[in-house]
Amino acid sequence: MSKSFAIFVLVASVKLIEVEASGAECTKIIGRCDKANCATHCQSYAKGVAVLGSSCSFYNLCTCAFDRSPPGLDQPACEVGLGLCNAQCSDSCCNTNCVRKYQNLGGVGKCIFAFDKVFCLCTYRG
């Protein structure tokens, strides 16, 4: 592993921790980081909400953190990836993990196929 890649991974990890520690009210996966600049894409994604941060650490998917749910989106508009679904953790396991993490926000987890992988996608109210 090159030094520059190791530094990139370290910076990305710190940014993710900042997003999680900032008390983000709503996160949203909006696309692949290899297709667009994630931070720029988050800034232009939703009007009327403050962007608290962005991250590409979840399987290179651009995840934006907002101060609240972006307006104009069907509710629940917030979502977060909770890993990959597989034989050991399918829909019921995904839902259990989501409900446990976001029970006060109506969390519901479901395995979905997106971006060439099967993800546990957790939706919740922001």
N, CA, C and O atoms as CSV, one atom per row, in Angstrom:
chain,resi,resn,atom,element,x,y,z
A,1,MET,N,N,0.850,-1.161,0.000
A,1,MET,CA,C,0.000,0.000,0.000
A,1,MET,C,C,0.904,1.235,0.000
A,1,MET,O,O,1.847,1.328,0.786
A,2,SER,N,N,0.603,2.170,-0.886
A,2,SER,CA,C,1.427,3.372,-0.973
A,2,SER,C,C,1.142,4.301,0.207
A,2,SER,O,O,0.084,4.232,0.832
A,3,LYS,N,N,2.115,5.174,0.495
A,3,LYS,CA,C,1.944,6.127,1.599
A,3,LYS,C,C,0.781,7.072,1.335
A,3,LYS,O,O,0.024,7.397,2.249
A,4,SER,N,N,0.633,7.518,0.075
A,4,SER,CA,C,-0.443,8.466,-0.223
A,4,SER,C,C,-1.811,7.807,-0.053
A,4,SER,O,O,-2.755,8.451,0.406
A,5,PHE,N,N,-1.924,6.531,-0.417
A,5,PHE,CA,C,-3.196,5.837,-0.230
A,5,PHE,C,C,-3.487,5.663,1.262
A,5,PHE,O,O,-4.626,5.829,1.696
A,6,ALA,N,N,-2.462,5.330,2.043
A,6,ALA,CA,C,-2.636,5.166,3.483
A,6,ALA,C,C,-3.084,6.477,4.127
A,6,ALA,O,O,-3.939,6.476,5.013
A,7,ILE,N,N,-2.511,7.588,3.685
A,7,ILE,CA,C,-2.908,8.899,4.201
A,7,ILE,C,C,-4.351,9.200,3.811
A,7,ILE,O,O,-5.115,9.731,4.617
A,8,PHE,N,N,-4.728,8.861,2.573
A,8,PHE,CA,C,-6.102,9.069,2.119
A,8,PHE,C,C,-7.079,8.284,2.994
A,8,PHE,O,O,-8.103,8.824,3.413
A,9,VAL,N,N,-6.774,7.023,3.272
A,9,VAL,CA,C,-7.637,6.192,4.102
A,9,VAL,C,C,-7.766,6.788,5.498
A,9,VAL,O,O,-8.858,6.808,6.066
A,10,LEU,N,N,-6.671,7.269,6.048
A,10,LEU,CA,C,-6.695,7.888,7.373
A,10,LEU,C,C,-7.576,9.133,7.381
A,10,LEU,O,O,-8.398,9.305,8.280
A,11,VAL,N,N,-7.409,9.996,6.389
A,11,VAL,CA,C,-8.218,11.215,6.305
A,11,VAL,C,C,-9.692,10.869,6.122
A,11,VAL,O,O,-10.553,11.479,6.757
A,12,ALA,N,N,-9.991,9.898,5.263
A,12,ALA,CA,C,-11.386,9.491,5.047
A,12,ALA,C,C,-11.994,8.946,6.331
A,12,ALA,O,O,-13.156,9.220,6.626
A,13,SER,N,N,-11.231,8.182,7.093
A,13,SER,CA,C,-11.725,7.641,8.358
A,13,SER,C,C,-12.020,8.752,9.356
A,13,SER,O,O,-13.039,8.716,10.045
A,14,VAL,N,N,-11.139,9.729,9.436
A,14,VAL,CA,C,-11.349,10.869,10.330
A,14,VAL,C,C,-12.608,11.636,9.922
A,14,VAL,O,O,-13.401,12.035,10.775
A,15,LYS,N,N,-12.786,11.839,8.615
A,15,LYS,CA,C,-13.966,12.556,8.139
A,15,LYS,C,C,-15.241,11.808,8.500
A,15,LYS,O,O,-16.226,12.433,8.895
A,16,LEU,N,N,-15.244,10.470,8.371
A,16,LEU,CA,C,-16.418,9.690,8.729
A,16,LEU,C,C,-16.718,9.842,10.213
A,16,LEU,O,O,-17.876,10.001,10.598
A,17,ILE,N,N,-15.691,9.795,11.043
A,17,ILE,CA,C,-15.894,9.972,12.476
A,17,ILE,C,C,-16.457,11.353,12.757
A,17,ILE,O,O,-17.323,11.503,13.619
A,18,GLU,N,N,-15.976,12.377,12.035
A,18,GLU,CA,C,-16.511,13.733,12.209
A,18,GLU,C,C,-17.988,13.774,11.839
A,18,GLU,O,O,-18.782,14.404,12.537
A,19,VAL,N,N,-18.368,13.106,10.742
A,19,VAL,CA,C,-19.771,13.081,10.315
A,19,VAL,C,C,-20.610,12.413,11.385
A,19,VAL,O,O,-21.674,12.919,11.739
A,20,GLU,N,N,-20.141,11.261,11.916
A,20,GLU,CA,C,-20.915,10.553,12.926
A,20,GLU,C,C,-20.950,11.311,14.242
A,20,GLU,O,O,-21.959,11.272,14.945
A,21,ALA,N,N,-19.874,11.999,14.589
A,21,ALA,CA,C,-19.809,12.697,15.862
A,21,ALA,C,C,-20.489,14.054,15.823
A,21,ALA,O,O,-20.742,14.650,16.870
A,22,SER,N,N,-20.784,14.546,14.639
A,22,SER,CA,C,-21.344,15.888,14.530
A,22,SER,C,C,-22.820,15.945,14.890
A,22,SER,O,O,-23.408,17.027,14.903
A,23,GLY,N,N,-23.427,14.806,15.183
A,23,GLY,CA,C,-24.831,14.797,15.526
A,23,GLY,C,C,-25.705,14.982,14.308
A,23,GLY,O,O,-26.768,15.599,14.391
A,24,ALA,N,N,-25.270,14.455,13.174
A,24,ALA,CA,C,-26.026,14.583,11.940
A,24,ALA,C,C,-27.442,14.058,12.158
A,24,ALA,O,O,-27.640,12.973,12.704
A,25,GLU,N,N,-28.396,14.827,11.732
A,25,GLU,CA,C,-29.789,14.429,11.854
A,25,GLU,C,C,-30.197,13.468,10.739
A,25,GLU,O,O,-31.118,12.670,10.911
A,26,CYS,N,N,-29.520,13.543,9.609
A,26,CYS,CA,C,-29.952,12.761,8.462
A,26,CYS,C,C,-28.764,12.473,7.544
A,26,CYS,O,O,-28.036,13.386,7.156
A,27,THR,N,N,-28.577,11.215,7.204
A,27,THR,CA,C,-27.580,10.854,6.199
A,27,THR,C,C,-28.291,10.281,4.995
A,27,THR,O,O,-29.392,9.740,5.101
A,28,LYS,N,N,-27.647,10.406,3.849
A,28,LYS,CA,C,-28.251,9.955,2.597
A,28,LYS,C,C,-27.146,9.467,1.672
A,28,LYS,O,O,-26.159,10.171,1.460
A,29,ILE,N,N,-27.300,8.274,1.122
A,29,ILE,CA,C,-26.368,7.744,0.132
A,29,ILE,C,C,-26.840,8.255,-1.221
A,29,ILE,O,O,-27.973,7.997,-1.629
A,30,ILE,N,N,-25.963,8.988,-1.922
A,30,ILE,CA,C,-26.428,9.642,-3.147
A,30,ILE,C,C,-25.695,9.213,-4.414
A,30,ILE,O,O,-25.996,9.724,-5.493
A,31,GLY,N,N,-24.761,8.309,-4.315
A,31,GLY,CA,C,-24.091,7.851,-5.532
A,31,GLY,C,C,-22.711,7.301,-5.261
A,31,GLY,O,O,-22.298,7.139,-4.113
A,32,ARG,N,N,-22.012,7.020,-6.334
A,32,ARG,CA,C,-20.672,6.447,-6.246
A,32,ARG,C,C,-19.617,7.543,-6.226
A,32,ARG,O,O,-19.701,8.520,-6.971
A,33,CYS,N,N,-18.641,7.369,-5.378
A,33,CYS,CA,C,-17.575,8.369,-5.257
A,33,CYS,C,C,-16.650,8.381,-6.460
A,33,CYS,O,O,-15.990,9.389,-6.713
A,34,ASP,N,N,-16.584,7.292,-7.207
A,34,ASP,CA,C,-15.717,7.278,-8.389
A,34,ASP,C,C,-16.371,7.951,-9.592
A,34,ASP,O,O,-15.733,8.093,-10.636
A,35,LYS,N,N,-17.620,8.365,-9.468
A,35,LYS,CA,C,-18.332,9.028,-10.563
A,35,LYS,C,C,-18.397,10.543,-10.404
A,35,LYS,O,O,-18.579,11.262,-11.386
A,36,ALA,N,N,-18.248,11.033,-9.172
A,36,ALA,CA,C,-18.337,12.478,-8.929
A,36,ALA,C,C,-17.644,12.812,-7.610
A,36,ALA,O,O,-17.444,11.940,-6.764
A,37,ASN,N,N,-17.285,14.072,-7.448
A,37,ASN,CA,C,-16.701,14.541,-6.199
A,37,ASN,C,C,-17.794,14.538,-5.138
A,37,ASN,O,O,-18.770,15.281,-5.246
A,38,CYS,N,N,-17.636,13.712,-4.124
A,38,CYS,CA,C,-18.680,13.514,-3.126
A,38,CYS,C,C,-19.036,14.808,-2.395
A,38,CYS,O,O,-20.213,15.144,-2.269
A,39,ALA,N,N,-18.035,15.529,-1.916
A,39,ALA,CA,C,-18.302,16.756,-1.151
A,39,ALA,C,C,-19.070,17.768,-1.994
A,39,ALA,O,O,-20.012,18.396,-1.511
A,40,THR,N,N,-18.672,17.923,-3.238
A,40,THR,CA,C,-19.357,18.850,-4.139
A,40,THR,C,C,-20.778,18.382,-4.416
A,40,THR,O,O,-21.712,19.183,-4.436
A,41,HIS,N,N,-20.932,17.086,-4.629
A,41,HIS,CA,C,-22.255,16.523,-4.912
A,41,HIS,C,C,-23.191,16.724,-3.718
A,41,HIS,O,O,-24.369,17.032,-3.899
A,42,CYS,N,N,-22.675,16.552,-2.505
A,42,CYS,CA,C,-23.499,16.765,-1.309
A,42,CYS,C,C,-23.956,18.220,-1.209
A,42,CYS,O,O,-25.101,18.490,-0.847
A,43,GLN,N,N,-23.059,19.153,-1.530
A,43,GLN,CA,C,-23.407,20.580,-1.456
A,43,GLN,C,C,-24.535,20.943,-2.409
A,43,GLN,O,O,-25.342,21.824,-2.111
A,44,SER,N,N,-24.597,20.265,-3.559
A,44,SER,CA,C,-25.616,20.616,-4.560
A,44,SER,C,C,-26.828,19.692,-4.503
A,44,SER,O,O,-27.787,19.899,-5.246
A,45,TYR,N,N,-26.810,18.673,-3.634
A,45,TYR,CA,C,-27.881,17.677,-3.619
A,45,TYR,C,C,-29.215,18.232,-3.139
A,45,TYR,O,O,-30.248,17.978,-3.759
A,46,ALA,N,N,-29.207,18.976,-2.058
A,46,ALA,CA,C,-30.461,19.454,-1.470
A,46,ALA,C,C,-30.330,20.913,-1.062
A,46,ALA,O,O,-29.340,21.314,-0.451
A,47,LYS,N,N,-31.309,21.672,-1.395
A,47,LYS,CA,C,-31.358,23.080,-0.996
A,47,LYS,C,C,-32.129,23.199,0.316
A,47,LYS,O,O,-33.058,22.433,0.574
A,48,GLY,N,N,-31.739,24.156,1.130
A,48,GLY,CA,C,-32.467,24.427,2.358
A,48,GLY,C,C,-32.030,23.608,3.561
A,48,GLY,O,O,-32.629,23.703,4.632
A,49,VAL,N,N,-30.977,22.797,3.388
A,49,VAL,CA,C,-30.432,22.062,4.524
A,49,VAL,C,C,-28.937,22.322,4.589
A,49,VAL,O,O,-28.302,22.604,3.572
A,50,ALA,N,N,-28.381,22.227,5.778
A,50,ALA,CA,C,-26.942,22.415,5.934
A,50,ALA,C,C,-26.239,21.074,5.764
A,50,ALA,O,O,-26.665,20.065,6.325
A,51,VAL,N,N,-25.173,21.073,4.994
A,51,VAL,CA,C,-24.361,19.873,4.817
A,51,VAL,C,C,-23.353,19.830,5.967
A,51,VAL,O,O,-22.539,20.740,6.126
A,52,LEU,N,N,-23.418,18.761,6.764
A,52,LEU,CA,C,-22.536,18.617,7.905
A,52,LEU,C,C,-21.266,17.849,7.556
A,52,LEU,O,O,-20.282,17.902,8.295
A,53,GLY,N,N,-21.286,17.141,6.439
A,53,GLY,CA,C,-20.105,16.395,6.021
A,53,GLY,C,C,-20.428,15.419,4.920
A,53,GLY,O,O,-21.580,15.267,4.515
A,54,SER,N,N,-19.390,14.759,4.441
A,54,SER,CA,C,-19.549,13.747,3.402
A,54,SER,C,C,-18.503,12.665,3.624
A,54,SER,O,O,-17.465,12.904,4.242
A,55,SER,N,N,-18.789,11.477,3.114
A,55,SER,CA,C,-17.877,10.365,3.297
A,55,SER,C,C,-17.996,9.392,2.135
A,55,SER,O,O,-19.068,9.226,1.552
A,56,CYS,N,N,-16.885,8.755,1.812
A,56,CYS,CA,C,-16.863,7.695,0.796
A,56,CYS,C,C,-16.453,6.366,1.423
A,56,CYS,O,O,-16.096,5.434,0.703
A,57,SER,N,N,-16.497,6.263,2.738
A,57,SER,CA,C,-15.963,5.090,3.419
A,57,SER,C,C,-16.882,3.871,3.351
A,57,SER,O,O,-16.409,2.760,3.594
A,58,PHE,N,N,-18.163,4.019,3.034
A,58,PHE,CA,C,-19.071,2.880,2.934
A,58,PHE,C,C,-19.055,2.376,1.488
A,58,PHE,O,O,-19.829,2.849,0.655
A,59,TYR,N,N,-18.171,1.415,1.191
A,59,TYR,CA,C,-18.055,0.775,-0.123
A,59,TYR,C,C,-17.936,1.782,-1.265
A,59,TYR,O,O,-18.485,1.570,-2.346
A,60,ASN,N,N,-17.227,2.863,-1.021
A,60,ASN,CA,C,-16.979,3.921,-1.997
A,60,ASN,C,C,-18.272,4.573,-2.493
A,60,ASN,O,O,-18.353,5.026,-3.635
A,61,LEU,N,N,-19.276,4.614,-1.622
A,61,LEU,CA,C,-20.532,5.293,-1.944
A,61,LEU,C,C,-20.556,6.634,-1.231
A,61,LEU,O,O,-20.208,6.725,-0.054
A,62,CYS,N,N,-20.960,7.656,-1.935
A,62,CYS,CA,C,-21.017,9.000,-1.389
A,62,CYS,C,C,-22.176,9.099,-0.405
A,62,CYS,O,O,-23.342,8.962,-0.777
A,63,THR,N,N,-21.836,9.337,0.848
A,63,THR,CA,C,-22.838,9.482,1.895
A,63,THR,C,C,-22.748,10.902,2.446
A,63,THR,O,O,-21.701,11.330,2.932
A,64,CYS,N,N,-23.864,11.621,2.361
A,64,CYS,CA,C,-23.928,13.000,2.836
A,64,CYS,C,C,-24.602,13.034,4.202
A,64,CYS,O,O,-25.517,12.256,4.472
A,65,ALA,N,N,-24.147,13.931,5.051
A,65,ALA,CA,C,-24.775,14.157,6.348
A,65,ALA,C,C,-25.362,15.563,6.337
A,65,ALA,O,O,-24.665,16.539,6.058
A,66,PHE,N,N,-26.656,15.652,6.643
A,66,PHE,CA,C,-27.379,16.920,6.646
A,66,PHE,C,C,-27.880,17.224,8.054
A,66,PHE,O,O,-27.980,16.326,8.890
A,67,ASP,N,N,-28.192,18.476,8.311
A,67,ASP,CA,C,-28.704,18.850,9.626
A,67,ASP,C,C,-30.139,18.378,9.842
A,67,ASP,O,O,-30.615,18.342,10.977
A,68,ARG,N,N,-30.831,18.017,8.762
A,68,ARG,CA,C,-32.200,17.484,8.842
A,68,ARG,C,C,-32.531,16.835,7.506
A,68,ARG,O,O,-31.720,16.867,6.580
A,69,SER,N,N,-33.717,16.248,7.400
A,69,SER,CA,C,-34.120,15.611,6.145
A,69,SER,C,C,-34.196,16.640,5.032
A,69,SER,O,O,-34.755,17.718,5.229
A,70,PRO,N,N,-33.647,16.329,3.865
A,70,PRO,CA,C,-33.772,17.249,2.738
A,70,PRO,C,C,-35.246,17.401,2.337
A,70,PRO,O,O,-35.973,16.410,2.273
A,71,PRO,N,N,-35.685,18.624,2.070
A,71,PRO,CA,C,-37.089,18.842,1.705
A,71,PRO,C,C,-37.406,18.224,0.346
A,71,PRO,O,O,-36.536,18.080,-0.513
A,72,GLY,N,N,-38.667,17.867,0.180
A,72,GLY,CA,C,-39.132,17.364,-1.109
A,72,GLY,C,C,-38.880,15.889,-1.350
A,72,GLY,O,O,-39.254,15.371,-2.401
A,73,LEU,N,N,-38.256,15.198,-0.406
A,73,LEU,CA,C,-38.023,13.767,-0.568
A,73,LEU,C,C,-39.097,12.991,0.173
A,73,LEU,O,O,-39.576,13.420,1.222
A,74,ASP,N,N,-39.471,11.840,-0.385
A,74,ASP,CA,C,-40.419,10.976,0.312
A,74,ASP,C,C,-39.834,10.579,1.654
A,74,ASP,O,O,-38.638,10.305,1.756
A,75,GLN,N,N,-40.665,10.548,2.677
A,75,GLN,CA,C,-40.199,10.165,4.010
A,75,GLN,C,C,-40.339,8.666,4.190
A,75,GLN,O,O,-41.312,8.111,3.682
A,76,PRO,N,N,-39.456,7.975,4.865
A,76,PRO,CA,C,-38.294,8.553,5.511
A,76,PRO,C,C,-37.188,8.828,4.505
A,76,PRO,O,O,-36.792,7.941,3.749
A,77,ALA,N,N,-36.700,10.035,4.498
A,77,ALA,CA,C,-35.708,10.467,3.514
A,77,ALA,C,C,-34.287,10.132,3.919
A,77,ALA,O,O,-33.375,10.234,3.099
A,78,CYS,N,N,-34.079,9.738,5.155
A,78,CYS,CA,C,-32.727,9.475,5.634
A,78,CYS,C,C,-32.410,7.999,5.472
A,78,CYS,O,O,-33.279,7.142,5.626
A,79,GLU,N,N,-31.154,7.717,5.158
A,79,GLU,CA,C,-30.745,6.328,5.001
A,79,GLU,C,C,-29.266,6.188,5.295
A,79,GLU,O,O,-28.483,7.125,5.145
A,80,VAL,N,N,-28.915,5.001,5.712
A,80,VAL,CA,C,-27.519,4.684,5.998
A,80,VAL,C,C,-27.301,3.223,5.644
A,80,VAL,O,O,-28.194,2.392,5.810
A,81,GLY,N,N,-26.116,2.920,5.160
A,81,GLY,CA,C,-25.766,1.538,4.864
A,81,GLY,C,C,-25.233,0.866,6.114
A,81,GLY,O,O,-24.430,1.442,6.849
A,82,LEU,N,N,-25.689,-0.368,6.353
A,82,LEU,CA,C,-25.245,-1.112,7.522
A,82,LEU,C,C,-24.474,-2.373,7.133
A,82,LEU,O,O,-24.499,-3.364,7.862
A,83,GLY,N,N,-23.800,-2.341,6.002
A,83,GLY,CA,C,-23.002,-3.487,5.580
A,83,GLY,C,C,-23.629,-4.222,4.424
A,83,GLY,O,O,-24.616,-3.778,3.837
A,84,LEU,N,N,-23.039,-5.355,4.109
A,84,LEU,CA,C,-23.531,-6.179,3.013
A,84,LEU,C,C,-24.486,-7.232,3.541
A,84,LEU,O,O,-24.322,-7.730,4.656
A,85,CYS,N,N,-25.478,-7.569,2.743
A,85,CYS,CA,C,-26.361,-8.681,3.064
A,85,CYS,C,C,-25.754,-9.945,2.464
A,85,CYS,O,O,-25.126,-9.909,1.406
A,86,ASN,N,N,-25.953,-11.062,3.159
A,86,ASN,CA,C,-25.449,-12.341,2.686
A,86,ASN,C,C,-26.277,-13.448,3.344
A,86,ASN,O,O,-27.306,-13.173,3.960
A,87,ALA,N,N,-25.834,-14.683,3.214
A,87,ALA,CA,C,-26.588,-15.806,3.774
A,87,ALA,C,C,-26.717,-15.700,5.294
A,87,ALA,O,O,-27.726,-16.122,5.858
A,88,GLN,N,N,-25.708,-15.143,5.960
A,88,GLN,CA,C,-25.760,-15.020,7.419
A,88,GLN,C,C,-26.609,-13.831,7.872
A,88,GLN,O,O,-27.160,-13.857,8.972
A,89,CYS,N,N,-26.721,-12.812,7.059
A,89,CYS,CA,C,-27.508,-11.636,7.432
A,89,CYS,C,C,-28.300,-11.169,6.218
A,89,CYS,O,O,-27.781,-10.456,5.359
A,90,SER,N,N,-29.577,-11.585,6.160
A,90,SER,CA,C,-30.446,-11.172,5.070
A,90,SER,C,C,-31.464,-10.160,5.604
A,90,SER,O,O,-31.180,-9.463,6.578
A,91,ASP,N,N,-32.624,-10.071,4.994
A,91,ASP,CA,C,-33.597,-9.027,5.340
A,91,ASP,C,C,-33.921,-8.942,6.836
A,91,ASP,O,O,-33.915,-7.848,7.399
A,92,SER,N,N,-34.202,-10.069,7.483
A,92,SER,CA,C,-34.610,-10.001,8.897
A,92,SER,C,C,-33.465,-9.513,9.779
A,92,SER,O,O,-33.688,-8.724,10.697
A,93,CYS,N,N,-32.248,-9.970,9.515
A,93,CYS,CA,C,-31.075,-9.516,10.264
A,93,CYS,C,C,-30.819,-8.032,9.998
A,93,CYS,O,O,-30.536,-7.272,10.925
A,94,CYS,N,N,-30.916,-7.627,8.749
A,94,CYS,CA,C,-30.729,-6.227,8.372
A,94,CYS,C,C,-31.737,-5.348,9.108
A,94,CYS,O,O,-31.380,-4.309,9.662
A,95,ASN,N,N,-32.998,-5.777,9.108
A,95,ASN,CA,C,-34.040,-4.994,9.779
A,95,ASN,C,C,-33.783,-4.927,11.281
A,95,ASN,O,O,-33.934,-3.867,11.887
A,96,THR,N,N,-33.398,-6.046,11.883
A,96,THR,CA,C,-33.107,-6.063,13.317
A,96,THR,C,C,-31.995,-5.084,13.661
A,96,THR,O,O,-32.105,-4.338,14.634
A,97,ASN,N,N,-30.925,-5.081,12.872
A,97,ASN,CA,C,-29.804,-4.161,13.118
A,97,ASN,C,C,-30.228,-2.705,12.972
A,97,ASN,O,O,-29.798,-1.846,13.743
A,98,CYS,N,N,-31.066,-2.433,11.988
A,98,CYS,CA,C,-31.537,-1.069,11.755
A,98,CYS,C,C,-32.451,-0.604,12.884
A,98,CYS,O,O,-32.299,0.501,13.404
A,99,VAL,N,N,-33.394,-1.453,13.254
A,99,VAL,CA,C,-34.325,-1.096,14.329
A,99,VAL,C,C,-33.560,-0.845,15.618
A,99,VAL,O,O,-33.865,0.093,16.354
A,100,ARG,N,N,-32.573,-1.677,15.888
A,100,ARG,CA,C,-31.761,-1.510,17.102
A,100,ARG,C,C,-31.044,-0.162,17.098
A,100,ARG,O,O,-30.993,0.521,18.121
A,101,LYS,N,N,-30.495,0.218,15.954
A,101,LYS,CA,C,-29.702,1.448,15.876
A,101,LYS,C,C,-30.575,2.707,15.801
A,101,LYS,O,O,-30.205,3.748,16.345
A,102,TYR,N,N,-31.733,2.618,15.128
A,102,TYR,CA,C,-32.580,3.802,14.898
A,102,TYR,C,C,-34.009,3.582,15.395
A,102,TYR,O,O,-34.960,4.028,14.754
A,103,GLN,N,N,-34.166,2.907,16.517
A,103,GLN,CA,C,-35.512,2.590,16.996
A,103,GLN,C,C,-36.332,3.834,17.308
A,103,GLN,O,O,-37.541,3.839,17.078
A,104,ASN,N,N,-35.717,4.874,17.819
A,104,ASN,CA,C,-36.455,6.098,18.144
A,104,ASN,C,C,-36.808,6.913,16.902
A,104,ASN,O,O,-37.584,7.865,16.981
A,105,LEU,N,N,-36.241,6.541,15.759
A,105,LEU,CA,C,-36.488,7.277,14.517
A,105,LEU,C,C,-37.215,6.423,13.488
A,105,LEU,O,O,-37.208,6.745,12.300
A,106,GLY,N,N,-37.838,5.343,13.929
A,106,GLY,CA,C,-38.613,4.501,13.018
A,106,GLY,C,C,-37.768,3.753,12.009
A,106,GLY,O,O,-38.193,3.580,10.867
A,107,GLY,N,N,-36.597,3.308,12.389
A,107,GLY,CA,C,-35.691,2.627,11.468
A,107,GLY,C,C,-36.267,1.337,10.908
A,107,GLY,O,O,-36.857,0.535,11.632
A,108,VAL,N,N,-36.083,1.151,9.595
A,108,VAL,CA,C,-36.490,-0.070,8.900
A,108,VAL,C,C,-35.358,-0.468,7.968
A,108,VAL,O,O,-34.897,0.339,7.161
A,109,GLY,N,N,-34.908,-1.719,8.078
A,109,GLY,CA,C,-33.815,-2.196,7.240
A,109,GLY,C,C,-34.277,-3.195,6.213
A,109,GLY,O,O,-35.166,-4.005,6.476
A,110,LYS,N,N,-33.671,-3.142,5.038
A,110,LYS,CA,C,-34.007,-4.056,3.949
A,110,LYS,C,C,-32.780,-4.251,3.077
A,110,LYS,O,O,-32.025,-3.310,2.832
A,111,CYS,N,N,-32.588,-5.460,2.615
A,111,CYS,CA,C,-31.493,-5.743,1.692
A,111,CYS,C,C,-31.901,-5.283,0.300
A,111,CYS,O,O,-32.979,-5.632,-0.182
A,112,ILE,N,N,-31.045,-4.503,-0.344
A,112,ILE,CA,C,-31.313,-4.017,-1.690
A,112,ILE,C,C,-30.095,-4.261,-2.574
A,112,ILE,O,O,-28.961,-4.289,-2.095
A,113,PHE,N,N,-30.343,-4.436,-3.856
A,113,PHE,CA,C,-29.257,-4.552,-4.824
A,113,PHE,C,C,-29.037,-3.178,-5.444
A,113,PHE,O,O,-29.931,-2.621,-6.080
A,114,ALA,N,N,-27.850,-2.645,-5.252
A,114,ALA,CA,C,-27.508,-1.334,-5.816
A,114,ALA,C,C,-25.996,-1.263,-5.971
A,114,ALA,O,O,-25.252,-1.818,-5.162
A,115,PHE,N,N,-25.553,-0.581,-7.008
A,115,PHE,CA,C,-24.125,-0.371,-7.235
A,115,PHE,C,C,-23.355,-1.695,-7.249
A,115,PHE,O,O,-22.239,-1.779,-6.736
A,116,ASP,N,N,-23.964,-2.723,-7.841
A,116,ASP,CA,C,-23.353,-4.048,-8.030
A,116,ASP,C,C,-23.098,-4.818,-6.739
A,116,ASP,O,O,-22.257,-5.717,-6.717
A,117,LYS,N,N,-23.811,-4.482,-5.663
A,117,LYS,CA,C,-23.690,-5.195,-4.395
A,117,LYS,C,C,-25.070,-5.291,-3.744
A,117,LYS,O,O,-25.982,-4.547,-4.105
A,118,VAL,N,N,-25.218,-6.198,-2.794
A,118,VAL,CA,C,-26.454,-6.304,-2.019
A,118,VAL,C,C,-26.173,-5.709,-0.637
A,118,VAL,O,O,-25.459,-6.297,0.176
A,119,PHE,N,N,-26.744,-4.544,-0.395
A,119,PHE,CA,C,-26.509,-3.780,0.827
A,119,PHE,C,C,-27.674,-3.901,1.792
A,119,PHE,O,O,-28.822,-4.096,1.392
A,120,CYS,N,N,-27.349,-3.780,3.078
A,120,CYS,CA,C,-28.370,-3.576,4.097
A,120,CYS,C,C,-28.592,-2.071,4.149
A,120,CYS,O,O,-27.724,-1.325,4.603
A,121,LEU,N,N,-29.735,-1.635,3.692
A,121,LEU,CA,C,-30.059,-0.205,3.682
A,121,LEU,C,C,-31.053,0.066,4.795
A,121,LEU,O,O,-32.129,-0.530,4.842
A,122,CYS,N,N,-30.689,0.960,5.677
A,122,CYS,CA,C,-31.511,1.332,6.820
A,122,CYS,C,C,-32.101,2.719,6.554
A,122,CYS,O,O,-31.360,3.688,6.384
A,123,THR,N,N,-33.423,2.813,6.518
A,123,THR,CA,C,-34.088,4.114,6.348
A,123,THR,C,C,-34.672,4.532,7.707
A,123,THR,O,O,-35.101,3.699,8.506
A,124,TYR,N,N,-34.672,5.826,7.931
A,124,TYR,CA,C,-35.179,6.368,9.187
A,124,TYR,C,C,-35.629,7.810,8.988
A,124,TYR,O,O,-35.286,8.452,7.995
A,125,ARG,N,N,-36.408,8.309,9.958
A,125,ARG,CA,C,-36.870,9.696,9.930
A,125,ARG,C,C,-35.789,10.593,10.503
A,125,ARG,O,O,-35.190,10.275,11.531
A,126,GLY,N,N,-35.541,11.710,9.843
A,126,GLY,CA,C,-34.531,12.657,10.325
A,126,GLY,C,C,-35.126,13.752,11.144
A,126,GLY,O,O,-34.405,14.628,11.621
